[in-house]
């Protein structure tokens, strides 16, 4: 059994006691491939939410080690772990406000993310949502070099603005478009301190428990180039009933 499968089994086993007592819970696995980089990565996320509105998420991320391209599920290494706590405030039958705190740790830094999301259900088929998130990335103090410009080797701040448009017709399919704009204090894309991403998600409700999905994203290649690349994601979500 490879590393990802072992981890998936472990997370599921650890999460079952929570899922039994939670009002809603799910396990989400996703594989990612970026075209220009030819890089593979994986993510496993367990989340559950109580009827009170309080929710928790635990996420583990992995990637192929080194600079090897077009290699998946081999020599996988830690790519960071993230924990999220959030709360759903039901403003009305159509709208929800969700403040959240996330802590994302990797081998050389920890990011503290403070977000506020507003979701509005237009009708039975369409919804929109928007979110502002402040990301504060704290670099390992042993690696800080303040002589390097634009926070390249220092703490970094990102203002993240997001919008969603979702369509859930009365069948097994669901669609979502996401746009993200980043404003930073470091060079992020095309030698500028700003960036954007787009993402289209298609989900199919196979059963009440199983929902496979596909995502295609438009993202940067590197911080000093205007080049863009496609990001492909394939995954499946299991909903505990």
C-alpha positions as CSV (number, residue, x, y, z in Angstrom):
1,X,0.0,0.0,0.0
2,X,1.5,3.4,-1.0
3,X,1.9,6.4,1.2
4,X,-1.3,8.2,0.0
5,X,-3.5,5.1,0.6
6,X,-2.0,4.5,4.0
7,X,-2.7,8.1,5.0
8,X,-6.2,8.0,3.6
9,X,-7.0,4.9,5.7
10,X,-5.5,6.5,8.8
11,X,-7.4,9.8,8.4
12,X,-10.7,7.9,7.8
13,X,-10.1,5.8,10.9
14,X,-9.2,8.8,13.1
15,X,-12.2,10.7,11.8
16,X,-14.9,8.1,12.3
17,X,-15.6,8.9,15.9
18,X,-16.1,12.6,15.0
19,X,-18.3,11.6,12.0
20,X,-20.5,9.5,14.1
21,X,-21.3,12.4,16.4
22,X,-21.2,15.2,13.8
23,X,-24.4,16.4,12.0
24,X,-22.5,16.3,8.7
25,X,-19.1,15.0,7.8
26,X,-17.1,14.1,4.7
27,X,-13.8,12.8,3.5
28,X,-12.3,14.4,0.4
29,X,-9.4,13.1,-1.7
30,X,-8.0,15.1,-4.6
31,X,-5.1,14.6,-7.1
32,X,-3.6,17.6,-8.9
33,X,-1.5,18.1,-12.0
34,X,-0.1,21.4,-13.4
35,X,0.7,21.4,-17.2
36,X,3.7,23.6,-17.5
37,X,5.4,22.3,-14.3
38,X,4.3,18.7,-15.0
39,X,4.0,18.4,-11.2
40,X,1.8,16.1,-9.3
41,X,0.3,16.7,-5.8
42,X,-2.3,15.1,-3.6
43,X,-4.6,16.4,-0.8
44,X,-6.7,14.5,1.8
45,X,-9.3,16.5,3.8
46,X,-11.6,15.5,6.6
47,X,-14.4,17.9,7.6
48,X,-17.4,17.9,9.8
49,X,-19.9,20.5,11.0
50,X,-22.3,20.4,13.9
51,X,-25.9,21.6,13.8
52,X,-24.8,24.6,15.9
53,X,-22.9,25.9,12.9
54,X,-19.4,25.1,14.3
55,X,-17.2,23.3,11.7
56,X,-13.7,21.8,11.6
57,X,-11.4,20.7,8.8
58,X,-8.1,18.8,8.8
59,X,-6.1,18.7,5.6
60,X,-2.9,16.8,4.7
61,X,-1.0,17.6,1.5
62,X,1.7,15.7,-0.4
63,X,3.7,16.1,-3.6
64,X,6.3,14.3,-5.6
65,X,9.8,15.0,-4.2
66,X,12.5,16.9,-6.1
67,X,12.3,18.3,-9.6
68,X,11.0,15.2,-11.3
69,X,8.2,15.8,-13.8
70,X,5.3,13.6,-14.8
71,X,5.8,11.3,-11.8
72,X,2.8,10.5,-9.6
73,X,2.4,8.5,-6.4
74,X,6.2,7.9,-6.1
75,X,8.6,9.2,-3.5
76,X,5.9,11.5,-2.0
77,X,6.8,14.1,0.6
78,X,5.0,16.3,3.0
79,X,3.6,19.5,1.3
80,X,2.0,21.0,4.4
81,X,-0.8,20.4,6.8
82,X,-3.8,22.7,7.4
83,X,-6.4,23.0,10.2
84,X,-9.6,25.1,9.9
85,X,-12.3,26.2,12.3
86,X,-15.3,28.1,11.1
87,X,-18.8,29.0,12.1
88,X,-22.0,29.3,9.9
89,X,-24.3,32.2,10.9
90,X,-27.7,31.7,9.3
91,X,-28.7,35.2,8.4
92,X,-31.9,34.1,6.5
93,X,-33.2,31.1,4.6
94,X,-31.1,32.3,1.6
95,X,-27.9,33.7,3.2
96,X,-25.1,32.5,5.4
97,X,-22.1,34.4,6.9
98,X,-19.1,32.2,7.7
99,X,-16.0,33.6,9.6
100,X,-13.1,31.1,9.6
101,X,-9.5,30.7,10.9
102,X,-7.0,28.5,9.2
103,X,-3.5,27.5,10.1
104,X,-1.3,26.1,7.3
105,X,2.1,24.7,8.3
106,X,4.9,23.4,6.1
107,X,8.6,22.6,6.8
108,X,9.7,26.2,6.5
109,X,6.7,28.4,7.3
110,X,3.3,28.7,9.0
111,X,0.5,30.7,7.5
112,X,-2.4,32.2,9.6
113,X,-5.5,32.8,7.5
114,X,-8.5,34.9,8.7
115,X,-11.5,34.8,6.4
116,X,-15.1,36.0,6.1
117,X,-17.4,34.4,3.5
118,X,-20.9,35.4,2.5
119,X,-23.1,32.9,0.7
120,X,-26.5,33.7,-1.0
121,X,-28.9,31.2,-2.5
122,X,-30.7,33.0,-5.4
123,X,-33.1,30.1,-6.1
124,X,-33.2,26.3,-6.0
125,X,-30.6,26.1,-8.8
126,X,-28.2,29.2,-8.5
127,X,-26.1,30.6,-5.7
128,X,-23.4,33.2,-5.3
129,X,-20.7,33.7,-2.7
130,X,-17.9,36.1,-1.9
131,X,-15.0,36.0,0.6
132,X,-12.2,38.1,1.9
133,X,-9.2,36.4,3.5
134,X,-6.0,37.8,5.1
135,X,-3.1,35.4,4.9
136,X,-0.1,36.1,7.1
137,X,2.8,33.8,6.3
138,X,5.5,33.5,9.0
139,X,8.8,32.2,7.7
140,X,11.0,30.1,9.9
141,X,13.2,32.7,11.7
142,X,16.4,30.8,10.9
143,X,15.7,31.4,7.2
144,X,14.8,35.1,7.3
145,X,17.0,37.3,5.2
146,X,15.8,41.0,5.4
147,X,18.5,42.1,2.9
148,X,16.5,40.4,0.0
149,X,13.9,42.6,-1.6
150,X,10.1,42.3,-1.6
151,X,9.9,39.9,1.4
152,X,11.4,37.1,-0.7
153,X,13.0,35.6,2.4
154,X,10.8,37.2,5.1
155,X,7.2,37.1,6.4
156,X,4.6,37.7,3.7
157,X,1.1,39.2,3.6
158,X,-1.6,38.3,1.1
159,X,-5.0,39.9,0.7
160,X,-7.3,37.4,-1.1
161,X,-10.6,38.3,-2.7
162,X,-12.8,35.5,-4.0
163,X,-16.1,35.1,-5.8
164,X,-18.2,32.1,-6.7
165,X,-21.1,31.4,-9.0
166,X,-22.8,28.0,-8.6
167,X,-25.4,26.1,-10.5
168,X,-27.0,23.0,-9.1
169,X,-29.8,21.8,-11.4
170,X,-32.4,19.2,-10.3
171,X,-30.2,16.2,-11.3
172,X,-26.9,14.6,-10.3
173,X,-24.6,17.3,-11.7
174,X,-23.3,20.5,-10.1
175,X,-21.2,23.3,-11.5
176,X,-19.2,26.1,-9.9
177,X,-17.0,28.9,-11.2
178,X,-14.5,30.7,-8.9
179,X,-12.4,33.8,-9.4
180,X,-9.6,34.9,-7.0
181,X,-7.6,38.1,-6.9
182,X,-4.5,38.3,-4.8
183,X,-2.8,41.6,-3.5
184,X,0.5,40.9,-1.8
185,X,3.6,42.6,-0.4
186,X,5.9,40.3,-2.4
187,X,6.5,39.6,-6.1
188,X,3.9,37.0,-7.0
189,X,3.2,37.0,-10.7
190,X,4.7,38.8,-13.8
191,X,7.1,40.8,-11.5
192,X,4.1,42.4,-9.8
193,X,2.6,42.2,-6.3
194,X,-0.7,40.9,-7.5
195,X,-2.1,37.8,-9.2
196,X,-5.4,36.1,-10.1
197,X,-6.7,32.6,-10.5
198,X,-9.8,31.0,-12.1
199,X,-11.3,27.6,-11.4
200,X,-14.2,25.6,-12.8
201,X,-15.5,22.7,-10.8
202,X,-17.9,19.9,-12.1
203,X,-19.3,17.4,-9.6
204,X,-21.4,14.3,-10.1
205,X,-23.5,12.9,-7.3
206,X,-23.0,9.2,-7.9
207,X,-24.8,8.1,-4.7
208,X,-25.8,9.8,-1.5
209,X,-22.3,9.0,-0.2
210,X,-20.0,9.2,-3.2
211,X,-19.4,12.4,-5.4
212,X,-16.5,12.4,-7.9
213,X,-15.4,15.8,-9.2
214,X,-13.1,17.5,-11.7
215,X,-11.6,20.9,-11.6
216,X,-9.7,22.9,-14.2
217,X,-7.8,26.1,-13.1
218,X,-6.0,28.9,-14.7
219,X,-2.9,29.8,-12.6
220,X,0.5,31.4,-12.9
221,X,3.7,29.5,-13.8
222,X,6.2,31.6,-11.8
223,X,6.5,35.0,-10.1
224,X,8.7,36.6,-12.8
225,X,6.9,35.5,-15.9
226,X,3.5,36.5,-17.5
227,X,3.0,32.8,-18.5
228,X,-0.1,31.0,-17.4
229,X,-0.8,27.2,-17.1
230,X,-3.7,24.9,-16.6
231,X,-4.2,23.1,-13.3
232,X,-6.1,19.8,-13.4
233,X,-7.7,18.2,-10.4
234,X,-9.5,14.9,-10.1
235,X,-11.0,13.8,-6.8
236,X,-13.9,12.1,-4.9
237,X,-15.8,13.0,-1.8
238,X,-17.4,10.6,0.6
239,X,-20.2,11.9,2.7
240,X,-20.9,10.1,6.0
241,X,-24.6,9.4,6.4
